[in-house]
Amino acid sequence: MRRYLLDLQRNPSPIYSAGVEAENVYVWAATITGSPGTPYEGGVFFLRIIFPPDFPWKPLKVHFRTPIFHPNVSHRGNIFHPMLMPDTWCIATSVAQMLMMAEGDVVREEVAVMYREDRTSYEELTRSFTKIHAIDG
């Protein structure tokens, strides 16, 4: 765990940050800042990362605390990405790589359909959702 913390401290990112949430080294708090030019721009999204006791042999669990409108994030904030699934988890995956992941498994089909078929509406709704929950909220 110390190695992952040191890696994040030595290589800070303007897009994300993470560190131990409290006294439990297996529970981290993280933030991701919405990238410029995306509907998430200006938003700050808070996440919780839970490392299992047998990490790195088992994947971490990542949960958005800030509501986000995204096809790969459930209504409850759970992220569905192959990188985080037990059968496709790679022990070489770093926390930084996990925080930079993009495409994953669709869990909100209605959002994915809107993204594919009506990008303008998707971006408007995403911007609005971001403004309400990640900027003003």
Secondary structure, 3 states (H helix, E strand, C coil): CHHHHHHHHHCCCCCEEEEECCCCCCEEEEEEECCCCCCCCCCEEEEEEECCCCCCCCCCEEEECCCCCCCCECCCCEECCHHHCCCCCCCCCCHHHHHHCCCCCCCCHHHHHHHHHCHHHHHHHHHHHHHHHHHCC
